[in-house]
Amino acid sequence: MSDQVSSLFSLAHSLLTLGQDGSPIYVDSFTRLNRDVYESALNSYGKHGSTPEAEAELCLGLLVAFNATMYDNGHKQEYIQKVLKRSINVLPLIPASLLKVRLLTYCYGEIYEEELNKEAHAIIESWGTFRLTEEQVEIIEELKNIEENPYPWEEAGA
């Protein structure tokens, strides 16, 4: 299942960053990638990780995928809410890591619960600023973007 989760995350990440390098975005490619990401998310939705880390990776992939896609079969917000519940349940079970910061960030981007943001920042601060990996820099920028441009779809607890 790890390959499937990695593929889902990679596809969703490609969709989120499409055109950021200045290359043109073609409608047929954009539409195909949207469909592929959404279908992959639906295929992975009913699965669960065999360890807390695997569950966290799956939840992260699903949140990123649902966030990235424009498609909705009428149940997308229901799926997101269920994945958020799974994520909130698994977060205390995983160690402070890049995975945990990513999951905290994407959960925060959905419900804007300040405790999630604080925990993500505490882990980021423990990294220091010397020799951050590309992935660490990317999630720090993503969290900053969410903080500076909040766009909550629903009120927390709704």
C-alpha atoms as a printed R data frame, in Angstrom:
    type eleno elety resid chain resno       x      y       z
1   ATOM     1    CA   MET     A     1   0.000  0.000   0.000
2   ATOM     2    CA   SER     A     2   2.946  2.325   0.573
3   ATOM     3    CA   ASP     A     3   3.550  2.601  -3.185
4   ATOM     4    CA   GLN     A     4  -0.106  3.481  -3.728
5   ATOM     5    CA   VAL     A     5   0.043  6.198  -1.031
6   ATOM     6    CA   SER     A     6   3.283  7.589  -2.453
7   ATOM     7    CA   SER     A     7   1.747  7.631  -5.905
8   ATOM     8    CA   LEU     A     8  -1.360  9.433  -4.618
9   ATOM     9    CA   PHE     A     9   0.717 12.048  -2.794
10  ATOM    10    CA   SER     A    10   2.991 12.505  -5.815
11  ATOM    11    CA   LEU     A    11   0.052 12.893  -8.220
12  ATOM    12    CA   ALA     A    12  -1.690 15.371  -5.914
13  ATOM    13    CA   HIS     A    13   1.528 17.327  -5.396
14  ATOM    14    CA   SER     A    14   2.008 17.497  -9.185
15  ATOM    15    CA   LEU     A    15  -1.486 18.904  -9.529
16  ATOM    16    CA   LEU     A    16  -0.944 21.493  -6.787
17  ATOM    17    CA   THR     A    17   2.325 22.684  -8.305
18  ATOM    18    CA   LEU     A    18   1.274 22.523 -11.966
19  ATOM    19    CA   GLY     A    19   2.594 25.551 -13.821
20  ATOM    20    CA   GLN     A    20   4.536 26.986 -10.884
21  ATOM    21    CA   ASP     A    21   7.744 26.555 -12.835
22  ATOM    22    CA   GLY     A    22   6.433 28.923 -15.507
23  ATOM    23    CA   SER     A    23   5.544 26.176 -17.958
24  ATOM    24    CA   PRO     A    24   2.149 26.437 -19.673
25  ATOM    25    CA   ILE     A    25  -0.818 24.536 -18.307
26  ATOM    26    CA   TYR     A    26  -2.789 22.695 -20.950
27  ATOM    27    CA   VAL     A    27  -6.469 22.084 -20.281
28  ATOM    28    CA   ASP     A    28  -6.397 18.434 -21.338
29  ATOM    29    CA   SER     A    29  -3.401 17.686 -19.089
30  ATOM    30    CA   PHE     A    30  -4.949 19.600 -16.178
31  ATOM    31    CA   THR     A    31  -8.273 17.805 -16.582
32  ATOM    32    CA   ARG     A    32  -6.637 14.379 -16.876
33  ATOM    33    CA   LEU     A    33  -4.439 14.967 -13.829
34  ATOM    34    CA   ASN     A    34  -7.444 16.199 -11.813
35  ATOM    35    CA   ARG     A    35  -9.410 13.082 -12.740
36  ATOM    36    CA   ASP     A    36  -6.457 10.769 -11.999
37  ATOM    37    CA   VAL     A    37  -5.859 12.339  -8.581
38  ATOM    38    CA   TYR     A    38  -9.532 12.219  -7.619
39  ATOM    39    CA   GLU     A    39  -9.978  8.606  -8.769
40  ATOM    40    CA   SER     A    40  -6.804  7.566  -6.952
41  ATOM    41    CA   ALA     A    41  -8.092  9.252  -3.782
42  ATOM    42    CA   LEU     A    42 -11.432  7.459  -4.055
43  ATOM    43    CA   ASN     A    43  -9.624  4.126  -4.560
44  ATOM    44    CA   SER     A    44  -7.522  4.745  -1.431
45  ATOM    45    CA   TYR     A    45 -10.268  6.251   0.731
46  ATOM    46    CA   GLY     A    46 -11.552  3.031   2.301
47  ATOM    47    CA   LYS     A    47  -8.102  1.726   3.149
48  ATOM    48    CA   HIS     A    48  -6.253  2.087   6.443
49  ATOM    49    CA   GLY     A    49  -2.569  2.036   7.300
50  ATOM    50    CA   SER     A    50  -1.157 -0.961   9.138
51  ATOM    51    CA   THR     A    51   0.906  1.294  11.445
52  ATOM    52    CA   PRO     A    52   0.289  4.815  12.777
53  ATOM    53    CA   GLU     A    53   2.888  6.170  10.320
54  ATOM    54    CA   ALA     A    54   1.266  4.358   7.393
55  ATOM    55    CA   GLU     A    55  -2.163  5.656   8.453
56  ATOM    56    CA   ALA     A    56  -0.740  9.190   8.740
57  ATOM    57    CA   GLU     A    57   0.790  8.925   5.257
58  ATOM    58    CA   LEU     A    58  -2.512  7.713   3.841
59  ATOM    59    CA   CYS     A    59  -4.474 10.491   5.544
60  ATOM    60    CA   LEU     A    60  -1.980 13.059   4.271
61  ATOM    61    CA   GLY     A    61  -2.218 11.742   0.723
62  ATOM    62    CA   LEU     A    62  -6.010 11.830   0.869
63  ATOM    63    CA   LEU     A    63  -6.159 15.364   2.289
64  ATOM    64    CA   VAL     A    64  -3.705 16.670  -0.311
65  ATOM    65    CA   ALA     A    65  -5.578 14.889  -3.107
66  ATOM    66    CA   PHE     A    66  -9.015 16.131  -2.081
67  ATOM    67    CA   ASN     A    67  -7.575 19.621  -1.578
68  ATOM    68    CA   ALA     A    68  -5.956 19.620  -5.016
69  ATOM    69    CA   THR     A    69  -8.874 18.413  -7.110
70  ATOM    70    CA   MET     A    70 -11.769 20.316  -8.552
71  ATOM    71    CA   TYR     A    71 -13.938 17.202  -8.858
72  ATOM    72    CA   ASP     A    72 -16.642 16.344  -6.371
73  ATOM    73    CA   ASN     A    73 -19.018 13.417  -6.588
74  ATOM    74    CA   GLY     A    74 -21.275 15.134  -4.062
75  ATOM    75    CA   HIS     A    75 -19.532 13.538  -1.090
76  ATOM    76    CA   LYS     A    76 -16.124 15.210  -1.139
77  ATOM    77    CA   GLN     A    77 -16.647 17.282   2.022
78  ATOM    78    CA   GLU     A    78 -17.929 14.179   3.825
79  ATOM    79    CA   TYR     A    79 -14.768 12.305   2.775
80  ATOM    80    CA   ILE     A    80 -12.583 15.186   3.948
81  ATOM    81    CA   GLN     A    81 -14.320 15.307   7.338
82  ATOM    82    CA   LYS     A    82 -13.831 11.559   7.853
83  ATOM    83    CA   VAL     A    83 -10.164 11.774   6.849
84  ATOM    84    CA   LEU     A    84  -9.747 14.704   9.254
85  ATOM    85    CA   LYS     A    85 -11.160 12.579  12.091
86  ATOM    86    CA   ARG     A    86  -8.764  9.772  11.202
87  ATOM    87    CA   SER     A    87  -5.906 12.273  11.074
88  ATOM    88    CA   ILE     A    88  -6.737 13.801  14.454
89  ATOM    89    CA   ASN     A    89  -6.817 10.290  15.938
90  ATOM    90    CA   VAL     A    90  -3.439  9.273  14.487
91  ATOM    91    CA   LEU     A    91  -1.517 12.506  15.147
92  ATOM    92    CA   PRO     A    92  -0.808 11.733  18.836
93  ATOM    93    CA   LEU     A    93   0.544  8.320  17.824
94  ATOM    94    CA   ILE     A    94   3.290  9.495  15.459
95  ATOM    95    CA   PRO     A    95   6.599 11.070  16.450
96  ATOM    96    CA   ALA     A    96   7.605 14.656  15.699
97  ATOM    97    CA   SER     A    97   8.730 14.453  12.074
98  ATOM    98    CA   LEU     A    98   8.297 15.903   8.608
99  ATOM    99    CA   LEU     A    99   5.291 13.584   8.156
100 ATOM   100    CA   LYS     A   100   3.670 14.940  11.303
101 ATOM   101    CA   VAL     A   101   4.256 18.571  10.249
102 ATOM   102    CA   ARG     A   102   2.770 17.850   6.827
103 ATOM   103    CA   LEU     A   103  -0.318 16.224   8.346
104 ATOM   104    CA   LEU     A   104  -0.698 18.994  10.932
105 ATOM   105    CA   THR     A   105  -0.412 21.605   8.170
106 ATOM   106    CA   TYR     A   106  -3.026 20.056   5.922
107 ATOM   107    CA   CYS     A   107  -5.398 19.472   8.840
108 ATOM   108    CA   TYR     A   108  -4.879 23.082   9.920
109 ATOM   109    CA   GLY     A   109  -5.623 24.203   6.361
110 ATOM   110    CA   GLU     A   110  -9.005 22.495   6.570
111 ATOM   111    CA   ILE     A   111 -10.216 23.409  10.066
112 ATOM   112    CA   TYR     A   112  -7.920 26.243  11.254
113 ATOM   113    CA   GLU     A   113  -7.575 24.772  14.740
114 ATOM   114    CA   GLU     A   114  -4.830 26.856  16.358
115 ATOM   115    CA   GLU     A   115  -3.447 23.924  18.387
116 ATOM   116    CA   LEU     A   116  -2.535 22.151  15.136
117 ATOM   117    CA   ASN     A   117  -0.669 25.238  13.951
118 ATOM   118    CA   LYS     A   118   1.180 25.590  17.267
119 ATOM   119    CA   GLU     A   119   2.283 21.956  17.243
120 ATOM   120    CA   ALA     A   120   3.520 22.243  13.646
121 ATOM   121    CA   HIS     A   121   5.522 25.356  14.552
122 ATOM   122    CA   ALA     A   122   7.018 23.674  17.629
123 ATOM   123    CA   ILE     A   123   8.327 20.817  15.488
124 ATOM   124    CA   ILE     A   124   9.587 23.214  12.808
125 ATOM   125    CA   GLU     A   125  11.427 25.260  15.441
126 ATOM   126    CA   SER     A   126  13.148 22.087  16.659
127 ATOM   127    CA   TRP     A   127  14.650 21.678  13.174
128 ATOM   128    CA   GLY     A   128  16.622 24.907  13.427
129 ATOM   129    CA   THR     A   129  17.469 26.709  10.200
130 ATOM   130    CA   PHE     A   130  20.717 25.011   9.246
131 ATOM   131    CA   ARG     A   131  20.526 22.612   6.316
132 ATOM   132    CA   LEU     A   132  16.789 22.230   5.979
133 ATOM   133    CA   THR     A   133  15.771 19.680   3.360
134 ATOM   134    CA   GLU     A   134  13.796 20.719   0.294
135 ATOM   135    CA   GLU     A   135  10.734 18.988   1.758
136 ATOM   136    CA   GLN     A   136  11.092 20.866   5.055
137 ATOM   137    CA   VAL     A   137  11.387 24.216   3.256
138 ATOM   138    CA   GLU     A   138   8.359 23.332   1.123
139 ATOM   139    CA   ILE     A   139   6.083 22.509   4.088
140 ATOM   140    CA   ILE     A   140   7.243 25.612   5.980
141 ATOM   141    CA   GLU     A   141   6.240 27.701   2.960
142 ATOM   142    CA   GLU     A   142   2.921 25.841   2.666
143 ATOM   143    CA   LEU     A   143   2.095 26.489   6.331
144 ATOM   144    CA   LYS     A   144   3.014 30.157   5.946
145 ATOM   145    CA   ASN     A   145   0.794 30.390   2.864
146 ATOM   146    CA   ILE     A   146  -2.159 28.875   4.740
147 ATOM   147    CA   GLU     A   147  -1.611 31.266   7.665
148 ATOM   148    CA   GLU     A   148  -1.408 34.315   5.401
149 ATOM   149    CA   ASN     A   149  -4.274 33.306   3.106
150 ATOM   150    CA   PRO     A   150  -6.866 31.486   5.198
151 ATOM   151    CA   TYR     A   151  -9.771 30.141   3.230
152 ATOM   152    CA   PRO     A   152 -11.809 27.920   5.534
153 ATOM   153    CA   TRP     A   153 -14.494 25.940   3.762
154 ATOM   154    CA   GLU     A   154 -16.377 25.315   6.961
155 ATOM   155    CA   GLU     A   155 -16.264 26.465  10.544
156 ATOM   156    CA   ALA     A   156 -14.381 24.164  12.884
157 ATOM   157    CA   GLY     A   157 -16.691 21.783  14.649
158 ATOM   158    CA   ALA     A   158 -19.418 22.139  12.033
